[in-house]
Amino acid sequence: MDKKNYKAPMGTVVILTLYIVLMVVLWGSAYLTMLSRGGVG
């Protein structure tokens, strides 16, 4: 297979991007909840 012409399947890229965005949103939400309840320490 020619490496120059290889393109990642579009569906995989979309699902991976959605997964990363979802993780960031969920962790951010948990972090902000923790901060609003009295902080890290």
GIPEJO-V782155 format. One line per field, one symbol per residue. phi: phi as a letter, one per 40 degrees, with the letter a starting at -180 (. if undefined). psi: psi as a letter, one per 30 degrees, with the letter a starting at -180 (. if undefined). burial: I if it has 16 or more other ideal C-beta (glycine too) atoms within 10 Angstrom, else O. Layout:
# GIPEJO-V782155
phi: ???
psi: ???
burial: ???
This chain:
# GIPEJO-V782155
phi: .cccccbcdcccccccccccccccccccccccccccchgcc
psi: kkeegkkkkeeeeeeeeeeeeeeeeeeeeeeeeeefggae.
burial: OOOOOOOOOOOOOOOOOOOOOOOOOOOOOOOOOOOOOOOOO
